Every structure is written in structure tokens, then in C-alpha cells.
Amino acid sequence: MSVNVKFFASMRETLGQSELQIDIDTNQTVAGIWSRVAKDLPMPDNTVCAVNHTQATPETLVSDGDEVAFFPPVTGG
Amino acid sequence: MTVQICKGAFDPWQSIQTHQRDNLTDGQYGATATFVGTMRDFNEGDDVCAMTLEHYPGMTESQLEEIIAESKAQWPLQDALIVHRVGEMHPGEPIVLVACWSAHRAAAFDACRFLMEALKSRAPFWKKETLHDNSHRWVEKNTDGYSSH
């Protein structure tokens, strides 16, 4: 199965990419996706994760076709 | 209940007038509470000359719609409007508008504050500042809206 992964703001700059599609095994978590795409870089403690536009946790399981996003704390308004 | 993401400058007072004319009925509301956030030319002790606001298309809108739904469940609102700017902007330009309409002032005041604080803590927007020496830095956290400053 495959998922679409997005990064925003300082996280996009740190990882040097904004979006990519990856093929993964079943029963993967958000943390597992991070490890695949960020390689040796540990997930910063304040990272916010989202699956299909809903806030998630590193333990959230992902499904085929999901959109998984990683970003720093929000600063709008 | 309306959410708008603006890629260019907007006039919050015009937005309020237009929304009120097109979506509300005269005589049905007795209170309108509004909050307008405007870009400062200083932050963290430094002069700031420009700012770029990034968002997460799709999730930003759905988060804003969700917090409006939460406010509707908590207060008897006639209507609510959120407008948020994205892209590059300069000091003095409006960043965000929150407006609430209700029969009485308590609901409008309280819902407006709730929406603004929920937006600041939950809606995916990020600010990147440009300083006078042309260096850039990401804003790492928002101030506490309930502090005395």
C-alpha cells in the first residue's frame, strides 16, 4: 500500500522536501512513516502529526491512500 | 458560518459589512463581536519588516470549520465568520478576522474569544518573519492569549 506524506513550515525546510509518496507494509504507524522518510533524524518532541487532515499521534495506524502530515506547533492568528 | 483563506490583502471591516448584508437578517441579531489581528513591526525585541504565512490547504479549513461547529454547540450564535490571510504581508496589514453575531452580547463576546484562542492553538498556520537585515526566522510559539500582556 502507499501513503502520501507532507511536511510544512520549518519541518519542510529541515527535511528538504514538501511532499512524497511512499510504499509501505501494512500495520504501519505514523512514527513508522516518520522513520522511513526522515531516516536518522528523530522526530522532534513538539512535532504535530495529522492523518487525513485530522490530528493524530505517533501511534496512529495508517491505511492505504492516507495523507500523513508532520509539522511544528502552529503559530497563526 | 463562513471560513475564508485570503491569498492577498483584505479589509476586515468590508468583510464584516459584506457578510452581514449577505448572511444575516436585520432585527434578528443584537450583538456583533469582532477581533482583528494586525501585523506588528516588532517581535521578540527585533524589528520585523515582512512576514510570510503558510497554511495546510484542506486541513486548515476543516480545523476552522470544526472550531466554529464547537462554538455553535456551546453558544446560541446567529452566525460566525473567520477570515485568515496567507502569503507575504507587511506591518499594519490585517492577518485575521473573527466575527460573531448573536441575539445578546454574552454569546458573541465569549464565542469570539473562544474562536480566536482555538484558531491560535489548533489551526495549521505558520509564520515566518523577515527582519531588517533580510534574515528569516520561523515564529516558534504563540503568546498566551489569557496572560496580562
Interface residues (C-beta under 8 A of the other chain):
Chain A: K6 F8 A9 S10 V48 A50 H53 T54 Q55 A69 F71 P72 P73 V74 T75 G76 G77
Chain B: G37 L53 E54 H55 Y56 G58 M59 S62 Q63 H84 I95 V96 M116 L119 K120 S121 R122 A123 P124 F125 W126 K127 K128 W138 V139 E140 K141 N142
